[in-house]
Amino acid sequence: MKQKQKQTQRAAATQKQKSELENRSFIFEVRAEETESGHIITGRPIVYNSITDIGGFSEVIERGALDNADLTDVRFLTNHDLSKIPLARSRRNNGNSTMQLTVDYEGMAIRVDLDTENNAEASALYSAVQRGDITGMSFMFSVTDERWEDLDSEHPTRHILAIGTVIEVSAVTFPAYDSTSISARSLEVLDNARAAALENARAATVDTDALELAKAKYEFKSKF
């Protein structure tokens, strides 16, 4: 019965984890290029094995975390503004998509084909990247597997082992972590991890106590 309850709790935790989306922002080189096919933006929104201070804990996306990620439909936006029309989109990463995704040894790189002729926002973004006014990207994703290190310390480290899905990538005006919304979400992730660790410790204690009680009963009966 207890084993079944534990399995149910793990399944519920996994399902909750899959449904929660997080944002991560990075400052790195974003390039604007003019090619024969049009105006292109390239960058790398996801970087493996790079330690980032989230605020409350550090985080590392481990190499291979994207191996089984769902990348079937990913939008490209500006500043995560979901009310605006996407500037590009990757659908199953096929050749007709206006955003191409490349998962490699370093993480995930993107190549965005902007319609600067017919879309004023695309033209403005291309100009901002070309001038160096925008230098960062952010992505929205879910996590399906993680490991925590030094969880009982003041500043633990979260290792993201598997990303479930990436639904959106944005060019962002302020790529550094926001001091309010991002940190609040980060602290929630940390609190959930600590609560799960405490629950596991309690379950292990109960199982140990039950084993010791059964052992004592057996030894008592063996005397008669």
C-alpha positions as CSV (number, residue, x, y, z in Angstrom):
1,M,0.0,0.0,0.0
2,K,2.8,2.4,1.0
3,Q,4.7,1.5,-2.2
4,K,1.6,2.3,-4.3
5,Q,1.2,5.7,-2.5
6,K,4.9,6.5,-3.2
7,Q,4.5,5.7,-6.8
8,T,1.4,7.9,-7.0
9,Q,3.2,10.8,-5.3
10,R,6.1,10.5,-7.7
11,A,3.8,10.4,-10.7
12,A,1.9,13.4,-9.5
13,A,5.2,15.3,-8.9
14,T,6.4,14.4,-12.4
15,Q,3.2,15.5,-14.0
16,K,3.3,18.8,-12.1
17,Q,6.9,19.3,-13.1
18,K,6.1,18.7,-16.8
19,S,3.3,21.3,-16.7
20,E,5.3,24.1,-15.2
21,L,7.1,26.4,-17.5
22,E,10.2,28.5,-16.7
23,N,12.1,31.3,-18.4
24,R,15.9,31.6,-18.6
25,S,17.8,34.5,-20.0
26,F,21.4,34.7,-21.1
27,I,23.7,37.4,-22.4
28,F,25.6,36.1,-25.4
29,E,26.5,37.0,-29.0
30,V,23.4,37.5,-31.2
31,R,24.2,38.2,-34.8
32,A,22.3,40.0,-37.5
33,E,23.2,38.9,-41.0
34,E,22.1,40.0,-44.4
35,T,22.1,37.1,-46.9
36,E,20.7,36.4,-50.4
37,S,17.6,35.0,-48.8
38,G,17.0,38.0,-46.5
39,H,17.7,39.2,-43.0
40,I,18.9,36.6,-40.5
41,I,19.4,36.5,-36.8
42,T,21.5,33.8,-35.2
43,G,22.2,33.0,-31.6
44,R,22.4,30.3,-28.9
45,P,19.6,30.5,-26.3
46,I,20.5,27.2,-24.6
47,V,24.1,26.6,-23.4
48,Y,25.2,23.3,-21.8
49,N,27.4,23.0,-18.7
50,S,27.3,26.8,-18.0
51,I,26.8,27.6,-14.3
52,T,24.3,30.4,-13.8
53,D,23.4,32.2,-10.6
54,I,19.6,32.2,-10.6
55,G,19.2,34.0,-7.3
56,G,18.8,31.6,-4.4
57,F,20.6,28.8,-6.2
58,S,22.9,28.1,-9.1
59,E,21.8,26.1,-12.2
60,V,23.5,24.0,-14.8
61,I,21.8,22.6,-18.0
62,E,23.7,19.3,-18.4
63,R,24.9,18.2,-21.8
64,G,22.3,16.0,-23.4
65,A,19.3,17.6,-21.6
66,L,17.7,18.3,-25.0
67,D,18.1,14.8,-26.4
68,N,14.4,13.9,-25.9
69,A,12.9,17.4,-25.7
70,D,9.7,18.3,-27.6
71,L,10.7,20.9,-30.2
72,T,7.8,20.3,-32.5
73,D,6.4,23.8,-32.3
74,V,8.6,26.7,-31.1
75,R,7.8,30.4,-31.6
76,F,10.3,33.3,-31.8
77,L,9.1,36.5,-30.0
78,T,10.4,39.7,-28.6
79,N,10.4,40.0,-24.8
80,H,8.1,37.0,-24.4
81,D,5.2,39.2,-25.6
82,L,2.6,36.5,-26.3
83,S,0.1,39.1,-27.4
84,K,2.2,39.9,-30.5
85,I,2.4,37.9,-33.7
86,P,5.5,35.6,-33.7
87,L,8.4,36.9,-35.8
88,A,9.3,33.4,-36.8
89,R,8.3,29.8,-36.0
90,S,9.8,26.3,-36.1
91,R,7.3,23.6,-36.9
92,R,8.9,20.2,-36.5
93,N,12.1,22.0,-37.6
94,N,11.3,21.3,-41.3
95,G,12.9,23.2,-44.2
96,N,9.9,25.5,-44.6
97,S,10.1,26.8,-41.0
98,T,11.2,30.4,-40.6
99,M,13.2,29.4,-37.5
100,Q,15.7,26.6,-37.7
101,L,16.8,24.8,-34.4
102,T,20.1,23.0,-34.1
103,V,20.8,20.8,-31.1
104,D,24.5,20.1,-30.8
105,Y,27.3,19.4,-28.3
106,E,27.1,22.9,-26.9
107,G,23.3,23.2,-26.5
108,M,20.8,24.7,-29.0
109,A,21.4,27.3,-31.7
110,I,18.8,29.1,-33.7
111,R,18.7,30.7,-37.1
112,V,15.7,33.1,-37.6
113,D,14.6,34.3,-41.0
114,L,13.0,37.7,-40.4
115,D,10.5,39.3,-42.8
116,T,11.9,42.8,-42.5
117,E,10.1,44.0,-45.7
118,N,6.5,43.3,-44.5
119,N,6.9,43.3,-40.8
120,A,7.9,46.6,-39.0
121,E,8.6,44.8,-35.7
122,A,10.9,42.3,-37.5
123,S,12.7,45.2,-39.1
124,A,13.1,47.0,-35.8
125,L,14.4,43.9,-34.1
126,Y,17.0,43.3,-36.9
127,S,18.2,46.9,-36.6
128,A,18.4,46.6,-32.8
129,V,20.5,43.4,-33.0
130,Q,22.7,44.8,-35.7
131,R,23.4,48.0,-33.7
132,G,24.1,45.9,-30.5
133,D,21.1,47.3,-28.7
134,I,19.8,43.8,-28.1
135,T,22.5,41.2,-27.0
136,G,20.5,38.5,-25.2
137,M,18.0,35.8,-25.6
138,S,15.6,33.9,-23.3
139,F,13.7,30.7,-23.7
140,M,10.5,29.2,-22.1
141,F,10.8,25.5,-21.2
142,S,9.8,22.7,-18.9
143,V,12.0,20.3,-16.9
144,T,11.3,16.6,-16.7
145,D,14.4,15.4,-14.8
146,E,16.7,17.2,-12.4
147,R,19.3,16.6,-9.6
148,W,20.0,18.9,-6.7
149,E,23.4,19.3,-5.1
150,D,24.0,20.7,-1.6
151,L,20.2,21.2,-1.1
152,D,20.7,21.8,2.6
153,S,23.1,24.7,2.0
154,E,22.2,28.4,1.6
155,H,23.0,28.3,-2.2
156,P,22.5,24.8,-3.7
157,T,23.0,23.8,-7.3
158,R,20.3,22.5,-9.6
159,H,21.4,20.2,-12.4
160,I,18.8,20.1,-15.2
161,L,19.2,16.6,-16.7
162,A,16.2,16.6,-19.2
163,I,14.2,19.4,-20.7
164,G,10.6,18.3,-21.5
165,T,9.7,21.0,-24.1
166,V,10.7,24.3,-25.4
167,I,7.7,26.4,-26.6
168,E,9.2,29.8,-27.2
169,V,12.5,31.7,-27.7
170,S,12.7,35.5,-27.3
171,A,15.1,38.2,-28.1
172,V,15.1,40.3,-24.9
173,T,15.9,43.8,-24.0
174,F,17.1,42.9,-20.5
175,P,18.7,39.5,-20.6
176,A,19.8,39.5,-16.9
177,Y,17.4,37.8,-14.5
178,D,14.6,39.9,-13.3
179,S,14.8,40.6,-9.6
180,T,11.1,39.9,-8.9
181,S,9.2,37.4,-11.2
182,I,12.1,35.2,-12.2
183,S,13.5,35.0,-8.6
184,A,10.0,34.3,-7.2
185,R,9.6,31.3,-9.7
186,S,13.2,30.2,-8.9
187,L,12.5,30.2,-5.1
188,E,9.4,28.1,-5.8
189,V,11.4,25.6,-7.6
190,L,13.9,25.5,-4.8
191,D,11.2,25.2,-2.1
192,N,9.5,22.3,-4.0
193,A,12.9,20.5,-4.2
194,R,13.5,20.9,-0.5
195,A,10.0,19.8,0.4
196,A,10.4,16.7,-1.8
197,A,13.7,15.9,-0.1
198,L,12.2,16.3,3.3
199,E,9.3,14.0,2.3
200,N,11.7,11.4,1.1
201,A,13.7,11.6,4.3
202,R,10.6,11.1,6.4
203,A,9.5,8.2,4.3
204,A,12.9,6.6,4.7
205,T,12.7,7.1,8.5
206,V,9.2,5.5,8.6
207,D,10.4,2.5,6.6
208,T,13.5,2.1,8.9
209,D,11.3,2.3,12.0
210,A,8.9,-0.3,10.6
211,L,11.9,-2.6,9.8
212,E,13.3,-2.3,13.3
213,L,9.9,-3.0,14.9
214,A,9.5,-6.1,12.7
215,K,13.0,-7.3,13.6
216,A,12.3,-6.8,17.3
217,K,9.0,-8.8,17.1
218,Y,10.8,-11.6,15.3
219,E,13.6,-11.7,17.9
220,F,11.0,-11.7,20.7
221,K,9.1,-14.6,19.2
222,S,12.3,-16.6,18.6
223,K,12.9,-16.7,22.3
224,F,9.8,-18.9,22.9
